[in-house]
Amino acid sequence: MTNKTPITIARGDGIGPEIMDATLRILDEAGAALDLDEIEIGQSVYERGVPSGIEDGSWESLRRTKIFLKAPITTPQGGGFKSLNVTIRKSLGLFANVRPCVSYAPYVQTHHPDMDLVIVRENEEDLYGGIEYRQSQDVMASLKLISRPGTERIVRYAFEYAKANGRKKVTCMTKDNIMKLSDGLFHKVFDEIGEEYPAIEQNHMIIDIGAAKVASAPDMFDVIVLPNLYGDIVSDIAAEVTGSVGLGGSSNVGADFAMFEAVHGSAPDIAGQGIANPSGLLLGAVMMLVHVGQGEVAAKIHNAWLKTLEDGIHTGEIFREGTSREKVGTEGFTNAVIERLGSMPGTFSVANYNGVPAGGMQLPPLKPRKEEQKERVGVDLNLNWGGTADELAAKILPCVADGIELSMISNRGVKVWPDGLPETFCADNWRLRFLSKGGPVKTSQVLALMQRLNEADMNFTKAVMLHNFDGEPGFTAAQGE
């Protein structure tokens, strides 16, 4: 008897139970060797007073199986409820979100019938770290975190995915013309890792034009790798451009764990009506089967699903007179896929997962880090002030001593002193940049400066030490500096 792969499942909320039942029926009929362990997540758990939407006992199942097939959930409105997806991704180290975005023309209406790309999105860092501060009455700040090891993992994953799945090109998108350190690091690491994959075409695009091209000319892309926020936005653009977000599945993959799901939400407005399309969760399950080494079963299901689309058997949201033959609900669509197990599509390319390794992409160890000489050369202090830049400088300058000088005052990232433009609009939070007059800056110098400012009733809201690394500044200049 074939050994069964243990997986954890959750039926979720809204249409979740219906599409999970349909998906499990197809998996069973196709011969998937799975040992199911079910947990409860989502709305009912939130309403029991669990702010994360998942109870402590459910983590034991996930730790044991390491594979999670998850239906959509409903997060109650109002404060205090955490995103279950973010909780799971961060807790289990699911650093890669992989979302294939494919057009199924002419059976699904789209302006881009040749679209077939994959979004590989970094899943843990960037602005989604959720580190935010209110610095004043007027100013909020959010900290963007991009790390070298986090970037190396996601970029490596994108290239390994392309190699394993016969993809020919990887495109990186950032905004490093503006965010030269954070996005600059992502672009730099992409170029470094890309040198190890000379057989794969590779290029970089600024995110604004890149997102526009995904919307207008998606056929020019193959695999796209992006930081977290950009990846979230571009993956939704790409899914919409295919013609139906409801047909999209995705995976969230880490070194030890993986979660598979539909792209769409729980759609409570149609729950219980038997009309939901199970395709998104089913295609997520296909990705799961490939991940656990059951590629033949995955291909069998995927090809049957493609054949069902070709035969014009469609659920209501994609049914169109002239291209569709039969309008069916959840059960009818499920039965149609099961009837076609073993059949091959005639128009679409036949799915084949023979080249994809079981267990997902096995990434090599991170590259050795080059140790750089780190030297503190100054400090940025933020404080609240209701006057002008010149008035602020006059208040600050008497507090400056001990080999440190006030080099610049900025507001909202724009230099306003010295020689600022009078037209620059200023909010009530200001950044003061203090730099060494020569040699490294000691902690005692910074603390003494802060004490003098405090005695002058200039209370700072934030302090950031400034360092050079191998002589190169580890901080950016203000606009106009």
C-alpha positions as CSV (number, residue, x, y, z in Angstrom):
1,M,0.0,0.0,0.0
2,T,1.3,3.4,-1.0
3,N,2.5,5.5,2.0
4,K,0.2,8.5,2.5
5,T,1.4,12.0,3.0
6,P,0.0,13.6,6.2
7,I,-1.5,17.0,5.5
8,T,-3.5,19.5,7.6
9,I,-6.7,20.8,6.2
10,A,-9.1,23.6,7.2
11,R,-12.5,24.1,5.7
12,G,-12.6,27.8,6.5
13,D,-15.7,30.1,6.2
14,G,-18.2,31.2,3.6
15,I,-17.8,29.0,0.6
16,G,-14.8,27.4,2.1
17,P,-16.4,24.2,3.3
18,E,-18.1,23.7,-0.1
19,I,-15.0,24.1,-2.2
20,M,-12.9,22.1,0.2
21,D,-15.4,19.2,0.0
22,A,-15.2,19.4,-3.8
23,T,-11.4,19.6,-3.9
24,L,-11.1,16.6,-1.6
25,R,-13.4,14.5,-3.7
26,I,-11.3,15.2,-6.8
27,L,-8.1,14.4,-4.9
28,D,-9.5,11.1,-3.7
29,E,-10.8,10.1,-7.1
30,A,-7.5,10.9,-8.7
31,G,-5.6,8.6,-6.3
32,A,-3.9,11.2,-4.2
33,A,-2.2,9.4,-1.2
34,L,-3.1,11.8,1.6
35,D,-3.6,11.3,5.3
36,L,-5.9,14.2,6.4
37,D,-5.9,16.0,9.7
38,E,-8.6,18.7,10.0
39,I,-8.3,21.8,12.2
40,E,-10.7,24.7,12.7
41,I,-9.7,28.2,11.9
42,G,-11.3,31.5,11.0
43,Q,-14.5,33.3,12.1
44,S,-15.7,30.8,14.7
45,V,-12.3,30.8,16.4
46,Y,-12.1,34.6,16.3
47,E,-15.5,34.8,17.9
48,R,-14.4,32.5,20.7
49,G,-12.0,35.2,21.7
50,V,-8.8,34.0,19.9
51,P,-7.4,37.2,18.1
52,S,-5.2,35.2,15.7
53,G,-8.1,33.0,14.4
54,I,-6.2,29.8,15.1
55,E,-6.1,28.0,18.5
56,D,-2.9,26.8,20.2
57,G,-3.8,23.1,19.7
58,S,-4.0,23.5,15.9
59,W,-0.3,24.3,15.7
60,E,0.5,20.8,16.8
61,S,-1.1,19.4,13.6
62,L,0.8,21.9,11.5
63,R,4.1,21.0,13.2
64,R,3.5,17.3,12.6
65,T,2.3,17.4,8.9
66,K,4.2,20.6,7.8
67,I,1.7,20.8,4.9
68,F,-1.5,23.0,5.1
69,L,-4.3,23.0,2.6
70,K,-6.4,26.0,3.6
71,A,-9.8,27.2,2.4
72,P,-10.7,30.9,2.6
73,I,-11.7,32.4,5.9
74,T,-13.7,35.4,7.1
75,T,-12.0,37.9,9.4
76,P,-14.5,39.7,11.6
77,Q,-14.6,43.5,11.1
78,G,-13.4,45.7,13.9
79,G,-10.1,46.1,15.8
80,G,-8.2,43.5,17.7
81,F,-8.3,40.7,15.1
82,K,-5.0,39.7,13.5
83,S,-4.6,38.5,9.9
84,L,-4.5,34.7,10.1
85,N,-2.5,34.5,6.8
86,V,0.2,36.8,8.1
87,T,0.3,34.9,11.4
88,I,0.8,31.6,9.7
89,R,3.3,32.9,7.2
90,K,5.5,34.6,9.8
91,S,5.1,31.8,12.4
92,L,6.1,29.0,10.0
93,G,8.7,31.0,8.0
94,L,6.8,30.8,4.7
95,F,9.1,33.2,2.9
96,A,7.9,32.6,-0.7
97,N,4.4,33.3,-2.0
98,V,4.1,31.7,-5.4
99,R,1.1,32.6,-7.6
100,P,0.7,31.4,-11.2
101,C,-1.4,33.8,-13.3
102,V,-2.6,32.1,-16.5
103,S,-5.2,33.2,-19.1
104,Y,-7.6,30.5,-20.2
105,A,-8.9,32.1,-23.4
106,P,-11.2,31.7,-25.2
107,Y,-13.1,29.9,-22.4
108,V,-12.4,32.7,-19.9
109,Q,-12.7,36.3,-21.3
110,T,-9.5,38.3,-21.2
111,H,-7.7,40.9,-23.2
112,H,-4.5,38.9,-23.0
113,P,-5.0,35.4,-24.2
114,D,-1.2,34.5,-24.2
115,M,-0.6,35.4,-20.5
116,D,1.3,32.8,-18.5
117,L,3.4,34.2,-15.8
118,V,4.3,33.4,-12.2
119,I,4.6,35.9,-9.3
120,V,7.2,35.0,-6.7
121,R,6.7,37.4,-3.8
122,E,8.8,37.8,-0.7
123,N,6.4,37.0,2.2
124,E,8.0,38.1,5.5
125,E,9.8,41.5,5.3
126,D,9.3,44.9,3.8
127,L,6.6,47.2,5.1
128,Y,4.6,44.1,6.2
129,G,6.8,43.9,9.2
130,G,4.2,46.3,10.6
131,I,6.7,48.4,12.5
132,E,5.0,51.8,12.6
133,Y,5.3,54.9,14.8
134,R,3.3,58.1,15.3
135,Q,6.0,60.7,15.5
136,S,3.8,63.7,16.1
137,Q,0.3,65.1,15.8
138,D,0.7,65.1,12.0
139,V,3.3,62.5,11.0
140,M,3.1,58.7,10.9
141,A,6.1,56.6,9.9
142,S,6.4,53.0,8.8
143,L,9.7,51.1,8.8
144,K,10.6,49.2,5.6
145,L,12.9,46.2,6.3
146,I,14.8,44.5,3.5
147,S,17.5,42.0,4.6
148,R,20.3,40.4,2.5
149,P,19.5,36.8,3.7
150,G,15.7,37.3,3.2
151,T,16.3,38.7,-0.3
152,E,18.8,36.0,-1.2
153,R,16.3,33.3,-0.3
154,I,13.4,34.7,-2.4
155,V,15.6,35.5,-5.4
156,R,17.2,32.1,-5.3
157,Y,13.8,30.5,-5.0
158,A,12.6,32.4,-8.1
159,F,15.5,31.2,-10.2
160,E,15.2,27.6,-8.9
161,Y,11.5,27.7,-9.6
162,A,12.2,28.9,-13.2
163,K,14.8,26.1,-13.7
164,A,12.6,23.4,-12.3
165,N,9.5,24.4,-14.3
166,G,11.1,25.1,-17.6
167,R,10.7,28.9,-17.4
168,K,13.1,31.0,-19.5
169,K,13.1,34.4,-17.9
170,V,13.1,36.0,-14.4
171,T,12.2,39.7,-13.9
172,C,13.0,41.7,-10.7
173,M,10.9,44.8,-9.9
174,T,11.9,47.4,-7.3
175,K,11.9,51.2,-6.8
176,D,15.6,51.5,-6.2
177,N,15.8,54.8,-8.1
178,I,14.2,56.3,-5.0
179,M,14.8,53.8,-2.1
180,K,18.4,53.3,-2.9
181,L,19.4,51.3,0.2
182,S,16.4,49.0,0.8
183,D,15.2,48.4,-2.8
184,G,18.8,48.9,-3.9
185,L,19.8,45.8,-1.9
186,F,17.1,43.7,-3.4
187,H,18.2,44.7,-6.9
188,K,21.9,44.1,-6.1
189,V,21.3,40.7,-4.7
190,F,19.1,39.8,-7.7
191,D,22.1,40.7,-10.0
192,E,24.5,38.7,-7.8
193,I,22.4,35.5,-7.7
194,G,21.5,35.9,-11.3
195,E,25.1,35.4,-12.3
196,E,24.8,31.8,-11.2
197,Y,21.9,31.1,-13.7
198,P,23.4,32.2,-17.1
199,A,20.9,30.0,-19.0
200,I,17.9,32.0,-17.7
201,E,17.2,35.4,-19.2
202,Q,17.0,38.1,-16.5
203,N,16.1,41.8,-16.3
204,H,15.1,44.5,-13.8
205,M,12.3,47.0,-14.1
206,I,11.2,49.9,-11.9
207,I,8.0,48.8,-10.2
208,D,5.7,51.5,-11.5
209,I,6.3,50.8,-15.2
210,G,6.6,47.1,-14.4
211,A,3.2,47.0,-12.9
212,A,1.8,48.9,-15.8
213,K,3.4,46.4,-18.2
214,V,1.8,43.5,-16.3
215,A,-1.5,45.1,-16.9
216,S,-1.0,46.0,-20.5
217,A,1.5,43.4,-21.9
218,P,1.7,40.5,-19.5
219,D,3.0,38.1,-22.2
220,M,6.4,39.8,-21.9
221,F,6.9,38.2,-18.5
222,D,7.6,34.7,-17.3
223,V,8.7,34.7,-13.6
224,I,8.6,37.9,-11.6
225,V,10.3,38.3,-8.2
226,L,9.4,41.2,-6.0
227,P,9.6,42.5,-2.4
228,N,6.5,41.9,-0.3
229,L,4.3,45.0,-0.9
230,Y,5.0,45.2,-4.6
231,G,4.4,41.5,-4.9
232,D,1.1,41.8,-3.2
233,I,-0.1,44.5,-5.6
234,V,1.3,43.0,-8.8
235,S,0.0,39.5,-8.0
236,D,-3.6,41.0,-7.7
237,I,-3.1,43.0,-10.9
238,A,-1.9,39.9,-12.7
239,A,-4.7,37.7,-11.4
240,E,-7.3,40.2,-12.5
241,V,-5.8,40.5,-16.0
242,T,-6.2,36.8,-16.5
243,G,-9.9,37.3,-16.5
244,S,-10.9,35.6,-13.3
245,V,-9.4,35.9,-9.8
246,G,-11.5,32.9,-8.8
247,L,-9.4,30.5,-10.9
248,G,-6.2,31.3,-9.1
249,G,-4.4,29.1,-6.6
250,S,-1.2,30.0,-4.6
251,S,1.4,28.5,-2.4
252,N,3.3,29.9,0.6
253,V,6.5,28.0,1.0
254,G,9.3,28.0,3.6
255,A,12.3,25.8,4.4
256,D,10.2,23.3,6.4
257,F,6.5,24.2,6.0
258,A,4.1,25.0,3.1
259,M,0.6,26.3,2.9
260,F,-1.7,26.1,-0.2
261,E,-4.8,28.0,-0.8
262,A,-7.1,29.8,-3.3
263,V,-6.4,33.4,-4.1
264,H,-10.0,34.5,-3.6
265,G,-11.8,35.2,-0.3
266,S,-14.6,33.4,1.5
267,A,-17.5,35.0,-0.5
268,P,-20.1,34.8,2.2
269,D,-22.7,36.3,-0.1
270,I,-22.9,33.0,-2.1
271,A,-22.1,30.6,0.7
272,G,-24.5,27.6,0.9
273,Q,-26.0,28.1,-2.6
274,G,-23.9,25.4,-4.3
275,I,-22.7,27.7,-7.1
276,A,-19.1,28.4,-5.9
277,N,-16.2,27.5,-8.3
278,P,-13.7,25.2,-6.5
279,S,-11.0,25.8,-9.1
280,G,-8.8,28.2,-7.0
281,L,-8.5,25.8,-4.1
282,L,-8.2,22.8,-6.5
283,L,-5.3,24.4,-8.3
284,G,-3.7,25.2,-4.9
285,A,-4.1,21.5,-4.1
286,V,-2.4,20.7,-7.4
287,M,0.6,22.8,-6.3
288,M,0.5,21.0,-3.0
289,L,0.7,17.6,-4.7
290,V,3.7,18.7,-6.7
291,H,5.3,19.9,-3.5
292,V,4.9,16.5,-1.7
293,G,6.2,14.5,-4.6
294,Q,2.9,13.4,-6.2
295,G,3.5,15.1,-9.5
296,E,1.7,12.4,-11.6
297,V,-1.5,12.8,-9.6
298,A,-1.1,16.6,-9.8
299,A,-0.8,16.5,-13.6
300,K,-3.8,14.1,-13.9
301,I,-6.0,16.5,-12.0
302,H,-4.7,19.6,-13.7
303,N,-5.2,18.1,-17.2
304,A,-8.7,17.0,-16.3
305,W,-9.5,20.5,-15.1
306,L,-8.2,22.0,-18.3
307,K,-10.2,19.6,-20.3
308,T,-13.3,20.5,-18.4
309,L,-12.8,24.2,-19.3
310,E,-12.2,23.3,-22.9
311,D,-15.4,21.3,-23.0
312,G,-17.3,24.4,-22.0
313,I,-18.5,23.1,-18.6
314,H,-18.4,26.3,-16.6
315,T,-19.7,27.7,-13.3
316,G,-21.7,30.9,-13.4
317,E,-19.1,33.5,-13.0
318,I,-17.2,32.5,-16.1
319,F,-20.2,31.2,-18.1
320,R,-20.7,33.0,-21.4
321,E,-23.1,32.3,-24.3
322,G,-21.2,31.2,-27.3
323,T,-18.1,29.8,-25.6
324,S,-19.7,27.9,-22.7
325,R,-21.7,24.7,-23.3
326,E,-23.2,24.0,-19.9
327,K,-23.7,26.1,-16.8
328,V,-23.1,24.1,-13.6
329,G,-22.7,24.6,-9.9
330,T,-20.1,23.3,-7.5
331,E,-21.2,19.7,-7.6
332,G,-21.6,19.6,-11.4
333,F,-18.2,21.1,-12.0
334,T,-16.6,18.7,-9.6
335,N,-18.3,15.7,-11.3
336,A,-17.1,17.0,-14.7
337,V,-13.5,17.1,-13.5
338,I,-13.7,13.6,-12.0
339,E,-15.2,12.3,-15.3
340,R,-12.2,13.6,-17.2
341,L,-9.5,12.2,-15.0
342,G,-7.1,10.6,-17.4
343,S,-8.1,12.9,-20.3
344,M,-5.8,15.5,-21.8
345,P,-6.6,19.0,-23.0
346,G,-6.6,19.6,-26.7
347,T,-6.1,23.4,-26.8
348,F,-4.2,24.1,-23.6
349,S,-0.7,22.9,-23.0
350,V,-0.6,19.5,-21.2
351,A,0.5,19.9,-17.6
352,N,3.6,17.9,-16.7
353,Y,5.4,18.1,-13.4
354,N,8.1,15.4,-13.9
355,G,11.0,17.9,-13.5
356,V,9.8,19.5,-10.2
357,P,11.6,18.0,-7.1
358,A,9.6,16.7,-4.2
359,G,9.6,18.9,-1.2
360,G,9.8,22.1,-3.2
361,M,12.9,24.0,-4.1
362,Q,15.9,22.7,-2.0
363,L,17.9,25.9,-1.7
364,P,21.7,25.9,-1.0
365,P,23.0,27.5,2.1
366,L,23.2,31.3,2.1
367,K,26.3,32.8,0.6
368,P,29.0,33.7,3.1
369,R,28.6,37.3,4.3
370,K,31.5,39.7,3.7
371,E,32.3,41.4,6.9
372,E,32.5,45.2,6.6
373,Q,34.1,47.7,8.8
374,K,31.3,49.6,10.6
375,E,32.0,53.1,12.0
376,R,29.5,55.4,13.7
377,V,29.7,58.8,12.1
378,G,26.7,60.6,13.5
379,V,23.0,60.4,14.6
380,D,19.6,61.5,13.2
381,L,17.3,62.9,15.9
382,N,13.6,63.5,15.2
383,L,11.7,66.1,17.3
384,N,8.4,68.0,17.2
385,W,8.6,71.7,16.5
386,G,5.9,74.3,15.7
387,G,8.1,77.1,14.3
388,T,10.3,77.5,11.2
389,A,13.5,75.7,10.2
390,D,15.6,78.8,10.9
391,E,14.0,79.2,14.4
392,L,14.7,75.5,15.1
393,A,18.3,75.7,14.0
394,A,18.8,78.8,16.3
395,K,17.4,76.7,19.2
396,I,19.6,73.7,18.4
397,L,23.0,75.1,17.6
398,P,23.9,76.2,21.1
399,C,23.4,72.6,22.2
400,V,26.0,71.2,19.7
401,A,29.5,70.5,20.9
402,D,32.0,67.7,21.5
403,G,33.2,67.2,17.9
404,I,29.7,66.9,16.4
405,E,28.1,69.4,14.1
406,L,24.5,70.0,12.9
407,S,24.8,69.3,9.2
408,M,21.2,69.4,8.1
409,I,17.5,69.7,9.1
410,S,14.9,68.0,7.0
411,N,11.1,67.8,7.0
412,R,9.3,65.0,5.3
413,G,12.6,63.9,3.7
414,V,13.4,67.4,2.2
415,K,16.3,69.5,3.4
416,V,15.0,72.7,4.8
417,W,18.2,74.0,6.6
418,P,20.7,75.3,5.7
419,D,19.7,77.0,2.5
420,G,16.2,75.5,2.3
421,L,13.6,76.8,0.0
422,P,10.8,79.0,1.6
423,E,8.2,77.3,-0.6
424,T,8.8,73.8,1.0
425,F,5.7,72.7,3.0
426,C,6.6,71.5,6.5
427,A,4.8,69.3,9.0
428,D,5.4,69.3,12.7
429,N,8.1,66.6,12.9
430,W,11.7,67.5,12.0
431,R,14.8,65.4,11.4
432,L,18.1,66.8,12.7
433,R,21.3,65.3,11.2
434,F,24.4,65.5,13.4
435,L,27.7,64.3,11.9
436,S,31.2,63.9,13.3
437,K,33.8,66.7,12.6
438,G,36.3,63.9,12.3
439,G,36.7,60.3,13.6
440,P,34.1,58.0,15.0
441,V,31.2,59.2,17.2
442,K,31.1,57.7,20.6
443,T,27.9,56.7,22.4
444,S,28.8,59.2,25.2
445,Q,28.8,62.0,22.7
446,V,25.3,61.2,21.5
447,L,24.0,60.8,25.0
448,A,25.5,64.2,26.0
449,L,24.0,65.8,22.9
450,M,20.6,64.4,23.8
451,Q,20.9,65.6,27.4
452,R,21.7,69.2,26.3
453,L,18.7,69.1,23.9
454,N,16.5,67.9,26.8
455,E,17.7,70.7,29.1
456,A,16.8,73.2,26.3
457,D,13.3,71.7,26.3
458,M,13.9,70.1,22.9
459,N,12.6,66.6,23.4
460,F,13.3,64.1,20.6
461,T,10.9,61.5,19.3
462,K,13.3,59.1,17.6
463,A,17.0,58.5,17.3
464,V,18.9,56.6,14.6
465,M,22.6,56.1,14.7
466,L,24.4,56.8,11.4
467,H,27.2,54.4,10.3
468,N,29.6,54.0,7.4
469,F,30.4,50.5,6.1
470,D,33.8,50.2,4.6
471,G,33.7,53.9,4.3
472,E,30.4,54.1,2.4
473,P,27.5,55.8,4.1
474,G,24.8,53.4,5.4
475,F,22.2,56.2,5.2
476,T,20.7,58.3,2.5
477,A,20.9,62.1,1.9
478,A,17.8,64.1,2.2
479,Q,16.2,65.5,-1.0
480,G,18.1,68.6,-1.8
481,E,21.0,67.8,0.4
